[in-house]
Amino acid sequence: MTVAGTPDVIVVGGGLIGAVTAFTLGRAGLRVTVLDADRPGAAWRAAAGLLTPDGERLRGTPLHAPALSSLRAWPELARALEAASGVNVAYRPGVTRLRAGGGEDRTPGEASLYPPGVVQAARHALPVVRARVTRLTPLPGAGVRVHADAGDGTGDRVGTWDARHVILAAGAWSGAFGLPVQAQWGQAHLHAVPDQRSPDQHCPARYGPPTPGFSRYLLGRPDGVYVGATARPARHPADSHPADPACLRPDRHADRWLRGVARQLAPDLPAGPGPRTLLGLRPVTPDGQPIVGPHPDPRLARAGVIVATGHGRHGALLAPATAQAALHLLLGVPA
Ligand SMILES: Cc1cc2nc3c(=O)[nH]c(=O)nc-3n(C[C@H](O)[C@H](O)[C@H](O)COP(=O)(O)OP(=O)(O)OC[C@H]3O[C@@H](n4cnc5c(N)ncnc54)[C@H](O)[C@@H]3O)c2cc1C
């Protein structure tokens, strides 16, 4: 199947990385189509949206420079996403950090946003097809054929698409394409707030004092007050999760811990119905570094496959820098 006017680029995976990259390529004048499998457990559905290099202790790591360049890019990108879609991405500058001995610091250079809004806004501006991609093959000469099979849900498109380039951004499912990416479960809570004000006005982003173990944080978003988050290796490869609903069940220990975080960071959180549990699979790599560049298989790299995955717990933060890197790689490749 060829999408009307063969696209310059097909982006496989329309999550935080794929959708923001596709939106950025589209703004640069490229014809882009996104294929997304609508996976339960996609990380963007559960992500908090903190843009906090200091909170995530990135100083002195290779991720600090791209994190800072992304932080600088987010305000303009957030405005462009909202203008293109009318969707609220709730970009808010400033994060408060509680000190161990009491008191708090404000870090005006850090920020937060609403990841589902970002994905929805970016997709709004693009052709998005629901399809589960299974294989990529080089075309004779140049270009890539993208193969999609029937997925687990209904409505998946089956067929092939051709494009000059493919960006592989399948998150925790990227291992199926020969990449060293595994899944890490993250669990969080979302509290409904029975208040006239929007929760993102009500409850600015707040980090707990540094403690060993998971980061404790809380932030108001358009959909409620978010409390997060845990991290543990997934018991199965990401591909088996949609087939096994047991894998999508919340962990009761994590639920208890998250209730404790809410009591510590927002003792005045209005009592409402029990919080909703959010579960997502972070795409992680053995060395903790994202993989952004030509596909490691030289046949696929020569055909035009670029990889953008493995962002672990930093995909919202690093999406703009990743999108820019993908754009440079594409424009640098001879047509
Ligand atoms: C609990 C939790 C809290 C987090 N908080 C933050 C935070 O505060 N700040 C931050 O920067 N990051 C945070 N993250 C991390 C962030 O969510 C991820 O780094 C980011 O979502 C990765 O983006 P991605 O596009 O690679 O993967 P995803 O967002 O998972 O998207 C992958 C997409 O690919 C699609 N897909 C998969 N396989 C296929 C296929 N075969 N064919 C077609 N489509 C496919 C899926 O349907 C999905 O839409 C958090 C994550 C979790 C789980």
The ligand as an SDF file (V2000), in Angstrom:
LIG
                    3D

 53 58  0  0  0  0  0  0  0  0999 V2000
    6.1420    6.1280   34.8180 C   0  0  0  0  0  0  0  0  0  0  0  0
    6.9950    6.8970   33.8350 C   0  0  0  0  0  0  0  0  0  0  0  0
    7.3440    8.2190   34.1060 C   0  0  0  0  0  0  0  0  0  0  0  0
    8.1470    8.9380   33.1920 C   0  0  0  0  0  0  0  0  0  0  0  0
    8.4180   10.2540   33.4430 N   0  0  0  0  0  0  0  0  0  0  0  0
    9.2000   10.9560   32.5760 C   0  0  0  0  0  0  0  0  0  0  0  0
    9.4980   12.3270   32.8300 C   0  0  0  0  0  0  0  0  0  0  0  0
    9.0090   12.9160   33.7950 O   0  0  0  0  0  0  0  0  0  0  0  0
   10.3470   12.9710   31.9790 N   0  0  0  0  0  0  0  0  0  0  0  0
   10.8930   12.3460   30.8810 C   0  0  0  0  0  0  0  0  0  0  0  0
   11.6790   12.9710   30.1600 O   0  0  0  0  0  0  0  0  0  0  0  0
   10.5910   11.0490   30.5950 N   0  0  0  0  0  0  0  0  0  0  0  0
    9.7760   10.3380   31.4270 C   0  0  0  0  0  0  0  0  0  0  0  0
    9.4920    9.0170   31.1740 N   0  0  0  0  0  0  0  0  0  0  0  0
   10.1620    8.3590   30.0510 C   0  0  0  0  0  0  0  0  0  0  0  0
    9.4710    8.6060   28.7110 C   0  0  0  0  0  0  0  0  0  0  0  0
    8.1040    8.2840   28.8110 O   0  0  0  0  0  0  0  0  0  0  0  0
   10.1380    7.7330   27.6380 C   0  0  0  0  0  0  0  0  0  0  0  0
   11.5310    7.9750   27.6150 O   0  0  0  0  0  0  0  0  0  0  0  0
    9.5640    8.0750   26.2620 C   0  0  0  0  0  0  0  0  0  0  0  0
    8.1590    7.8880   26.2420 O   0  0  0  0  0  0  0  0  0  0  0  0
   10.2130    7.2300   25.1820 C   0  0  0  0  0  0  0  0  0  0  0  0
    9.6330    7.6170   23.9630 O   0  0  0  0  0  0  0  0  0  0  0  0
    9.5050    6.6040   22.7540 P   0  0  0  0  0  0  0  0  0  0  0  0
    8.7770    7.3160   21.6810 O   0  0  0  0  0  0  0  0  0  0  0  0
   10.8530    6.0150   22.4770 O   0  0  0  0  0  0  0  0  0  0  0  0
    8.6260    5.3910   23.3410 O   0  0  0  0  0  0  0  0  0  0  0  0
    7.0600    5.3930   23.6730 P   0  0  0  0  0  0  0  0  0  0  0  0
    6.6430    6.6770   24.2530 O   0  0  0  0  0  0  0  0  0  0  0  0
    6.8070    4.1310   24.4360 O   0  0  0  0  0  0  0  0  0  0  0  0
    6.3840    5.2520   22.2400 O   0  0  0  0  0  0  0  0  0  0  0  0
    6.6380    4.1420   21.4270 C   0  0  0  0  0  0  0  0  0  0  0  0
    5.5280    4.0730   20.3830 C   0  0  0  0  0  0  0  0  0  0  0  0
    5.8820    3.1010   19.4120 O   0  0  0  0  0  0  0  0  0  0  0  0
    4.7350    2.3720   19.0590 C   0  0  0  0  0  0  0  0  0  0  0  0
    5.1770    1.0610   18.5690 N   0  0  0  0  0  0  0  0  0  0  0  0
    5.8060    0.0910   19.2650 C   0  0  0  0  0  0  0  0  0  0  0  0
    6.0800   -0.9510   18.4660 N   0  0  0  0  0  0  0  0  0  0  0  0
    5.6030   -0.6280   17.2300 C   0  0  0  0  0  0  0  0  0  0  0  0
    5.5800   -1.2990   15.9830 C   0  0  0  0  0  0  0  0  0  0  0  0
    6.1080   -2.5280   15.8290 N   0  0  0  0  0  0  0  0  0  0  0  0
    4.9920   -0.7000   14.9220 N   0  0  0  0  0  0  0  0  0  0  0  0
    4.4480    0.5510   15.0490 C   0  0  0  0  0  0  0  0  0  0  0  0
    4.4500    1.2330   16.2260 N   0  0  0  0  0  0  0  0  0  0  0  0
    5.0290    0.6630   17.2970 C   0  0  0  0  0  0  0  0  0  0  0  0
    3.9050    2.3040   20.3340 C   0  0  0  0  0  0  0  0  0  0  0  0
    2.5240    2.0930   20.0390 O   0  0  0  0  0  0  0  0  0  0  0  0
    4.1910    3.6750   20.9690 C   0  0  0  0  0  0  0  0  0  0  0  0
    3.1950    4.6300   20.6450 O   0  0  0  0  0  0  0  0  0  0  0  0
    8.6450    8.2970   32.0220 C   0  0  0  0  0  0  0  0  0  0  0  0
    8.2640    6.9830   31.7360 C   0  0  0  0  0  0  0  0  0  0  0  0
    7.4360    6.2870   32.6300 C   0  0  0  0  0  0  0  0  0  0  0  0
    7.0250    4.8640   32.2790 C   0  0  0  0  0  0  0  0  0  0  0  0
  1  2  1  0
  2  3  1  0
  2 52  2  0
  3  4  2  0
  4  5  1  0
  4 50  1  0
  5  6  2  0
  6  7  1  0
  6 13  1  0
  7  8  2  0
  7  9  1  0
  9 10  1  0
 10 11  2  0
 10 12  1  0
 12 13  2  0
 13 14  1  0
 14 15  1  0
 14 50  1  0
 15 16  1  0
 16 17  1  0
 16 18  1  0
 18 19  1  0
 18 20  1  0
 20 21  1  0
 20 22  1  0
 22 23  1  0
 23 24  1  0
 24 25  2  0
 24 26  1  0
 24 27  1  0
 27 28  1  0
 28 29  2  0
 28 30  1  0
 28 31  1  0
 31 32  1  0
 32 33  1  0
 33 34  1  0
 33 48  1  0
 34 35  1  0
 35 36  1  0
 35 46  1  0
 36 37  1  0
 36 45  1  0
 37 38  2  0
 38 39  1  0
 39 40  1  0
 39 45  2  0
 40 41  1  0
 40 42  2  0
 42 43  1  0
 43 44  2  0
 44 45  1  0
 46 47  1  0
 46 48  1  0
 48 49  1  0
 50 51  2  0
 51 52  1  0
 52 53  1  0
M  END
$$$$
